[in-house]
Amino acid sequence: MANIAKIFASRAQCVLQAAARQPQVATRFSSSSTNNNWEYIKTEVAGEGKNVGVITLNRPKALNALCNGLMKELSTALQQFSKDKTISAIVLTGSEKAFAAGADIKEMVGNTYSQCIQGNFLNDWTEVARTQKPIIAAVNGYALGGGCELAMMCDIIYAGDKAKFGQPEIALGTIPGAGGTQRLTRVVGKSKAMEMCLTGNMIGAQEAEKLGLASKVVPADQLLGEAVKLGEKIGTHSNLIVQLCKEAVNTAYETTLQEGLKFERRTFHATFSTADRKEGMTAFAEKRPAKFTNE
Ligand SMILES: C=C(C)C(=O)SCCNC(=O)CCNC(=O)[C@H](O)C(C)(C)COP(=O)(O)OP(=O)(O)OC[C@H]1O[C@@H](n2cnc3c(N)ncnc32)[C@H](O)[C@@H]1OP(=O)(O)O
């Protein structure tokens, strides 16, 4: 028992991310501190405290179809924001017409079975789901196929009121390959996931919210601002504890209830090895705002 507590405590120390956070105010963007030598994406930092990393998929002519080059840039940008101690949360967005219209059909049309197997096609997309910091998908327009799967790899989905989600791979003679049959089913249940995957029919933003796929629907032109505000709100808390909390929620999708409850309990116990847990509770008792140090 003591050993397990120690493992979790040391893990808590290992994932330490120091960052100065600022209170939530208006949304502000700046690209000055980020690398913008990208071909398929744009990156910037946003928020009053410049602690929200924003990645915009930027391949408008192909409705942000997720070609290899785009996915490689996305992975790199996610890794950069993950390592950046000033960043508390990441927003991933696209254009007003398309978050992403799926994997690039023209790029994969000539793929053979042996190439897919030997290259483990689409495996590198999992970088998104492996990211330790919270990622908010801000979805306007089409999120289809790999686009819907990409949104579901994020932690929270905010949808613009014209967003459309779907898994249309069946119409191409294939099936979802990056989580569409798995993550979607866990979120919306078998009947709806089966209907979407077997027909290729899209659902709108309101229905996505009703089903729990999106947590909020906002007017399209306010979407990015709302997503950044959410990132800023998350950033007012300890980055360290946010990371542990994200891991605990994600564990609910990976394991049995009993194992998940055990993981949660031990992670909860591990927070008692952190300075931020002590500070959070002390600040409450002293009726003052907490000053987290991510330790
Ligand atoms: C993980 C896997 C296996 C997958 O994701 S498979 C792909 C799943 N996604 C899809 O099947 C959606 C494919 N796209 C579409 O059905 C239609 O483009 C939409 C989204 C309904 C939009 O329709 P429209 O508004 O009429 O735009 P449309 O003219 O089709 O698209 C604009 C351009 O983007 C291109 N494009 C759109 N989606 C694309 C995709 N997934 N891959 C490659 N190119 C794509 C399209 O070919 C066109 O290019 P061009 O102007 O050179 O002809």
The ligand as an SDF file (V2000), in Angstrom:
LIG
                    3D

 53 55  0  0  0  0  0  0  0  0999 V2000
   -9.7910    8.1100  -41.1020 C   0  0  0  0  0  0  0  0  0  0  0  0
  -10.3770    7.9130  -42.3260 C   0  0  0  0  0  0  0  0  0  0  0  0
  -10.2830    6.6270  -42.9830 C   0  0  0  0  0  0  0  0  0  0  0  0
  -11.0890    9.0220  -42.9730 C   0  0  0  0  0  0  0  0  0  0  0  0
  -11.1880   10.0720  -42.4020 O   0  0  0  0  0  0  0  0  0  0  0  0
  -11.7530    8.7980  -44.5350 S   0  0  0  0  0  0  0  0  0  0  0  0
  -12.4010   10.3950  -44.9660 C   0  0  0  0  0  0  0  0  0  0  0  0
  -13.7320   10.6760  -44.3410 C   0  0  0  0  0  0  0  0  0  0  0  0
  -14.2540   11.9430  -44.8030 N   0  0  0  0  0  0  0  0  0  0  0  0
  -15.0730   12.0570  -45.8490 C   0  0  0  0  0  0  0  0  0  0  0  0
  -15.4560   11.0900  -46.4750 O   0  0  0  0  0  0  0  0  0  0  0  0
  -15.5140   13.4600  -46.2120 C   0  0  0  0  0  0  0  0  0  0  0  0
  -15.0680   13.8060  -47.6250 C   0  0  0  0  0  0  0  0  0  0  0  0
  -15.5030   15.1180  -48.0050 N   0  0  0  0  0  0  0  0  0  0  0  0
  -16.7700   15.3980  -48.3730 C   0  0  0  0  0  0  0  0  0  0  0  0
  -17.6530   14.5510  -48.3650 O   0  0  0  0  0  0  0  0  0  0  0  0
  -17.0850   16.7830  -48.8470 C   0  0  0  0  0  0  0  0  0  0  0  0
  -15.8600   17.4030  -49.1880 O   0  0  0  0  0  0  0  0  0  0  0  0
  -17.8040   17.6670  -47.7930 C   0  0  0  0  0  0  0  0  0  0  0  0
  -17.0640   17.6700  -46.4660 C   0  0  0  0  0  0  0  0  0  0  0  0
  -19.2350   17.1400  -47.5660 C   0  0  0  0  0  0  0  0  0  0  0  0
  -17.8750   19.1250  -48.2970 C   0  0  0  0  0  0  0  0  0  0  0  0
  -18.4250   19.1700  -49.5760 O   0  0  0  0  0  0  0  0  0  0  0  0
  -18.2530   20.5050  -50.4770 P   0  0  0  0  0  0  0  0  0  0  0  0
  -18.6180   21.6930  -49.6510 O   0  0  0  0  0  0  0  0  0  0  0  0
  -19.0110   20.2620  -51.7210 O   0  0  0  0  0  0  0  0  0  0  0  0
  -16.7030   20.6370  -50.7640 O   0  0  0  0  0  0  0  0  0  0  0  0
  -15.8200   19.7560  -51.7680 P   0  0  0  0  0  0  0  0  0  0  0  0
  -15.7900   20.4190  -53.0880 O   0  0  0  0  0  0  0  0  0  0  0  0
  -16.2290   18.3320  -51.7260 O   0  0  0  0  0  0  0  0  0  0  0  0
  -14.3940   19.8670  -51.0390 O   0  0  0  0  0  0  0  0  0  0  0  0
  -13.5040   20.9610  -51.2630 C   0  0  0  0  0  0  0  0  0  0  0  0
  -12.1350   20.3760  -51.6090 C   0  0  0  0  0  0  0  0  0  0  0  0
  -11.6800   19.6340  -50.4810 O   0  0  0  0  0  0  0  0  0  0  0  0
  -11.3430   18.3110  -50.8980 C   0  0  0  0  0  0  0  0  0  0  0  0
  -11.6170   17.3870  -49.8030 N   0  0  0  0  0  0  0  0  0  0  0  0
  -12.6610   17.3810  -48.9650 C   0  0  0  0  0  0  0  0  0  0  0  0
  -12.5660   16.3660  -48.0900 N   0  0  0  0  0  0  0  0  0  0  0  0
  -11.4150   15.7160  -48.3930 C   0  0  0  0  0  0  0  0  0  0  0  0
  -10.7580   14.5870  -47.8440 C   0  0  0  0  0  0  0  0  0  0  0  0
  -11.2240   13.9300  -46.7820 N   0  0  0  0  0  0  0  0  0  0  0  0
   -9.6090   14.1890  -48.4250 N   0  0  0  0  0  0  0  0  0  0  0  0
   -9.0860   14.8390  -49.4750 C   0  0  0  0  0  0  0  0  0  0  0  0
   -9.6620   15.9320  -50.0160 N   0  0  0  0  0  0  0  0  0  0  0  0
  -10.8130   16.3550  -49.4800 C   0  0  0  0  0  0  0  0  0  0  0  0
  -12.2350   18.0570  -52.0860 C   0  0  0  0  0  0  0  0  0  0  0  0
  -11.7180   17.0050  -52.8870 O   0  0  0  0  0  0  0  0  0  0  0  0
  -12.1920   19.3910  -52.7840 C   0  0  0  0  0  0  0  0  0  0  0  0
  -10.9720   19.5070  -53.4620 O   0  0  0  0  0  0  0  0  0  0  0  0
  -10.9490   20.0420  -55.0060 P   0  0  0  0  0  0  0  0  0  0  0  0
  -11.4410   21.4530  -54.8790 O   0  0  0  0  0  0  0  0  0  0  0  0
   -9.5130   19.9280  -55.3740 O   0  0  0  0  0  0  0  0  0  0  0  0
  -11.8790   19.1780  -55.7580 O   0  0  0  0  0  0  0  0  0  0  0  0
  1  2  2  0
  2  3  1  0
  2  4  1  0
  4  5  2  0
  4  6  1  0
  6  7  1  0
  7  8  1  0
  8  9  1  0
  9 10  1  0
 10 11  2  0
 10 12  1  0
 12 13  1  0
 13 14  1  0
 14 15  1  0
 15 16  2  0
 15 17  1  0
 17 18  1  0
 17 19  1  0
 19 20  1  0
 19 21  1  0
 19 22  1  0
 22 23  1  0
 23 24  1  0
 24 25  2  0
 24 26  1  0
 24 27  1  0
 27 28  1  0
 28 29  2  0
 28 30  1  0
 28 31  1  0
 31 32  1  0
 32 33  1  0
 33 34  1  0
 33 48  1  0
 34 35  1  0
 35 36  1  0
 35 46  1  0
 36 37  1  0
 36 45  1  0
 37 38  2  0
 38 39  1  0
 39 40  1  0
 39 45  2  0
 40 41  1  0
 40 42  2  0
 42 43  1  0
 43 44  2  0
 44 45  1  0
 46 47  1  0
 46 48  1  0
 48 49  1  0
 49 50  1  0
 50 51  2  0
 50 52  1  0
 50 53  1  0
M  END
$$$$
